[in-house]
Amino acid sequence: MKGKNIIKPVAILLLVSVWLLSGYPKLSKSGNFPPSIEEVQAITTDLVITSCDLDNVSNTNCYNAISSDGSTSFALGKNQHIDAPFQIISLENINSATLYYDSWGSLSGSWGIYLKDARDGTTICSLDPGPEDGSETTNNMGCSITPTQLTNGAWLQINNDDTKGPEIINLDYIRLNIDYNPIVSISITSDGTISYGSVSLDNEQDTTNSGVNDTQTATNNGNLTEDFNIKTSHAVNGAQWSVGTMAGTDIFVHSFSLNDGASWEVLDNYDTYETLTTGISPSSSQNFDLKIHVPTFSSDYQEKTITITVQAVQS
């Protein structure tokens, strides 16, 4: 059950400088540009049960029944109990968590459903449900749950405490929904500026260890899996150098590499994003290098500035 979300992409800038062999002083490095502010709206994600133990023994039928709405129900007998962990996640800005379940039976005794912070751990919230019929019913109980509890793991425990007879409770599904604010965020955790230095006409320079040794690192600072995109500007200051696929008169080539220069991808469209990498999980990073091939002829010898923009979008 996913809610509607509105998430704007965010981007961060790198300043790149280069000049032809003409005696110009090296450009000093400036500070990082902050990412733009994103707008978010709360969405809901389902945490799935990863296993199901019946009386401390793994039980496939139990798992299949309670982990999928509409599947075969599971009959929990007298004095039996279920332990079922949810997948461990890390989400920031959690608003609320709601436990949904569907069950049916006519117990003369009692049964309880508990959400705990660990197997046989501290109870986060609990409920003693009343009898239900066999129809599809969505039941919920509000839970106050913290990001730490979700990161450490959420455990479901169900007990059939019937003492009147061998009666059963039939469980159809259990689902924990987390309502949270999604964040798309990116930062350049290296210096955020690159100086190629002086490069002669129709020659190349790059940021790998064998070049100017200034590999950049883009980090996912959000709480969603992100894709990173990249684009380059023209080279400005004095006569403009236009970006292209082949060096020419006032035309330069800009490329990026994800494997320390073993292969390069050309940024061949001015101000148009191209895929840098995909599927970057929260707190994970991607190193990348840049390479410039300067024009075969330049209308002037002024130092040039290029802006590289790295964008993050939800995967």
C-alpha positions in Angstrom: 0.0 0.0 0.0 1.9 3.0 -1.3 0.8 6.6 -0.8 1.2 9.4 -3.3 4.5 11.2 -3.0 5.9 14.4 -4.5 9.7 14.5 -4.4 11.7 17.0 -6.4 15.1 15.9 -7.6 18.1 17.6 -5.9 21.4 18.5 -7.4 24.8 19.7 -6.3 27.4 21.6 -8.3 31.1 21.1 -8.9 33.4 23.8 -10.2 36.0 22.8 -12.8 38.8 25.0 -14.0 41.2 24.6 -16.9 43.5 26.8 -18.9 45.9 26.5 -21.8 49.6 26.6 -21.3 49.9 30.4 -21.0 51.3 31.3 -17.6 47.9 32.0 -15.9 47.9 31.4 -12.1 46.1 28.4 -10.7 42.5 29.0 -9.7 42.1 28.6 -5.9 39.5 26.0 -4.7 36.2 27.3 -3.4 33.7 25.7 -1.0 31.1 23.1 -1.9 27.7 24.2 -3.2 24.9 23.1 -0.9 22.1 20.9 -2.5 18.8 22.5 -3.3 15.9 22.1 -1.0 13.5 19.3 -1.9 9.8 19.2 -1.2 8.5 15.9 0.3 5.1 14.4 1.2 4.7 11.5 3.6 4.3 8.1 2.0 3.7 4.7 3.4 5.9 1.6 2.9 5.1 -2.0 3.9 7.6 -3.9 6.0 7.4 -7.5 5.1 7.7 -10.5 7.4 10.9 -12.4 6.8 10.1 -15.7 8.6 7.6 -17.3 10.9 8.4 -19.5 13.9 5.7 -21.6 15.5 6.7 -22.4 19.1 10.3 -21.5 18.3 10.4 -23.7 15.2 10.5 -22.3 11.6 7.2 -23.0 9.9 6.7 -22.4 6.2 2.9 -22.7 6.2 2.8 -20.1 9.0 5.0 -17.7 6.9 3.1 -18.2 3.7 -0.3 -17.6 5.4 0.4 -14.4 7.4 2.8 -12.7 5.0 0.4 -12.3 2.1 -3.1 -10.9 2.3 -5.6 -13.3 0.7 -3.5 -16.4 1.0 -4.3 -19.5 3.0 -5.0 -18.7 6.7 -3.0 -20.2 9.4 -4.6 -22.0 12.4 -3.0 -21.1 15.7 -3.8 -23.8 18.2 -4.3 -23.6 22.0 -1.3 -22.4 23.9 0.7 -21.9 20.7 2.7 -18.8 19.8 4.2 -17.3 16.7 7.4 -15.2 16.4 7.7 -13.3 13.1 10.4 -10.7 12.4 10.0 -7.9 9.9 12.8 -6.9 7.6 15.2 -4.5 9.1 15.1 -1.0 7.6 16.4 2.5 8.4 14.1 5.4 7.8 14.3 8.9 8.9 11.4 11.2 9.8 9.0 8.5 10.7 5.5 9.8 11.5 3.7 6.7 12.6 3.5 2.9 12.3 0.3 0.9 12.0 -0.1 -2.8 12.4 -2.8 -4.4 10.2 -4.1 -7.9 10.6 -7.0 -10.1 9.6 -8.1 -13.0 11.7 -11.2 -15.1 12.5 -12.3 -17.5 15.2 -14.5 -17.8 18.3 -12.2 -18.2 21.2 -13.7 -18.7 24.6 -10.4 -17.8 26.1 -8.0 -15.0 25.0 -5.3 -14.3 22.5 -2.8 -11.5 22.1 -0.9 -9.8 19.4 2.3 -7.9 20.2 4.9 -5.8 18.3 8.2 -6.0 20.0 11.7 -4.5 19.6 13.3 -8.0 19.5 12.5 -11.6 19.8 10.9 -11.9 23.2 11.9 -8.3 23.8 10.2 -5.2 25.0 6.7 -4.7 23.9 6.2 -1.6 21.7 2.4 -2.1 21.5 -0.1 -4.8 22.0 -3.8 -5.8 21.6 -6.1 -8.5 22.7 -8.5 -8.8 19.7 -12.1 -9.9 20.0 -13.6 -12.8 18.0 -14.2 -12.3 14.2 -15.9 -14.1 11.4 -14.2 -15.5 8.4 -14.8 -12.5 6.1 -12.0 -10.2 4.9 -11.5 -7.6 7.6 -8.8 -5.0 7.9 -7.9 -4.4 11.6 -5.3 -2.0 12.9 -3.8 -0.7 16.0 -1.7 2.4 16.3 1.9 2.0 17.3 4.4 4.5 18.5 7.7 3.2 17.0 11.0 4.9 16.6 13.6 4.8 13.8 16.0 3.0 16.2 13.4 0.3 16.9 12.9 -0.2 13.1 16.7 -0.2 12.5 17.2 -2.8 15.2 14.3 -4.9 14.0 10.6 -5.2 14.6 9.2 -8.5 15.9 5.6 -9.8 15.9 4.5 -12.2 18.6 1.1 -13.8 18.6 -0.1 -16.0 21.5 -3.2 -18.2 21.8 -3.8 -18.2 25.5 -7.1 -20.1 25.3 -7.7 -22.1 28.5 -11.2 -23.3 27.8 -10.6 -25.9 25.1 -8.6 -26.8 22.0 -9.9 -23.8 20.1 -7.9 -22.1 17.3 -7.5 -18.6 15.9 -7.1 -18.4 12.1 -4.7 -15.7 10.9 -4.9 -14.4 7.3 -2.2 -11.8 7.2 -0.1 -9.4 9.3 1.3 -6.2 7.9 3.2 -3.3 9.4 2.9 0.0 7.5 5.3 2.8 8.2 4.3 6.3 7.3 7.4 8.5 6.8 8.8 11.6 5.0 10.9 10.4 2.1 14.1 12.4 1.5 16.1 12.6 -1.7 19.5 14.2 -0.9 23.0 14.1 -2.3 26.4 15.6 -1.4 29.8 15.6 -2.8 31.9 14.3 0.1 35.2 15.1 -1.5 36.2 18.7 -2.1 33.6 19.6 -4.8 36.1 21.5 -7.0 38.5 20.3 -9.7 41.5 22.1 -11.2 42.8 20.4 -14.4 45.6 22.9 -14.4 47.4 23.9 -17.7 46.7 21.7 -20.6 48.1 22.2 -24.1 46.0 22.4 -27.2 44.4 19.1 -28.3 45.5 17.3 -25.2 43.8 15.6 -22.2 43.8 15.7 -18.4 41.8 13.7 -15.9 41.2 13.4 -12.2 42.5 9.8 -11.7 45.6 9.0 -9.6 47.7 9.2 -12.8 46.2 12.6 -13.6 45.6 15.4 -11.1 44.5 12.9 -8.4 41.1 14.5 -7.5 38.5 11.7 -7.7 35.1 12.9 -6.6 32.6 11.1 -4.3 28.8 11.5 -4.5 26.9 10.2 -1.4 23.3 9.4 -0.9 22.3 11.5 2.2 18.6 10.6 1.9 16.5 7.7 3.1 15.5 6.3 -0.3 17.4 4.4 -2.9 18.6 7.0 -5.5 19.8 7.2 -9.1 22.6 9.8 -9.8 22.6 11.8 -13.0 25.3 14.1 -14.3 25.6 17.0 -16.8 28.2 19.5 -17.9 28.1 23.1 -18.9 30.1 24.9 -21.6 33.4 26.4 -20.6 33.0 30.1 -19.9 35.2 33.1 -19.2 36.3 34.9 -22.4 35.7 33.0 -25.6 33.3 30.2 -24.8 34.3 26.6 -25.4 31.4 24.5 -26.4 31.1 20.9 -25.2 31.1 18.3 -28.0 31.9 14.7 -28.9 35.2 15.6 -30.7 37.7 18.3 -29.9 37.8 21.2 -32.5 38.0 24.9 -32.6 36.7 26.2 -29.3 35.1 22.8 -28.8 36.2 20.5 -25.9 35.2 17.0 -24.8 34.1 16.2 -21.2 33.9 12.6 -20.0 33.3 10.6 -16.7 34.5 7.3 -15.4 33.3 5.0 -12.6 36.3 2.6 -12.8 39.3 4.8 -12.2 39.7 5.6 -15.9 39.5 2.1 -17.3 36.6 3.3 -19.4 35.0 6.7 -20.1 31.5 8.0 -21.0 31.3 11.2 -23.0 29.0 13.9 -21.7 28.0 14.9 -25.2 24.9 17.0 -24.6 25.2 20.5 -23.1 23.0 20.9 -20.0 21.3 17.6 -20.5 21.4 15.0 -17.7 22.9 11.6 -18.4 22.9 8.6 -16.1 25.9 8.5 -13.8 24.9 5.4 -11.7 21.7 3.8 -10.4 20.5 2.0 -7.2 22.5 3.9 -4.6 21.2 3.0 -1.2 21.0 5.4 1.7 24.5 6.4 3.1 26.2 4.7 0.1 28.5 6.5 -2.3 29.8 6.4 -5.8 33.3 7.5 -6.8 33.7 9.1 -10.2 36.4 10.7 -12.3 36.3 13.4 -14.9 38.4 13.9 -18.0 38.8 16.9 -20.4 40.1 17.0 -23.9 40.8 20.7 -24.7 40.1 22.3 -28.1 42.4 21.9 -31.0 42.4 25.7 -31.3 41.2 28.4 -28.9 40.1 31.9 -29.6 41.8 33.1 -26.4 44.0 31.8 -23.6 41.9 32.8 -20.6 41.3 30.4 -17.8 38.0 28.6 -18.3 35.3 27.5 -15.7 33.0 24.6 -16.2 30.1 23.6 -14.0 29.4 19.9 -13.4 26.0 19.2 -11.9 25.3 15.8 -10.2 21.6 15.1 -9.6 19.8 12.6 -7.3 16.4 11.2 -8.1 14.4 8.5 -6.4 15.1 5.1 -8.0 
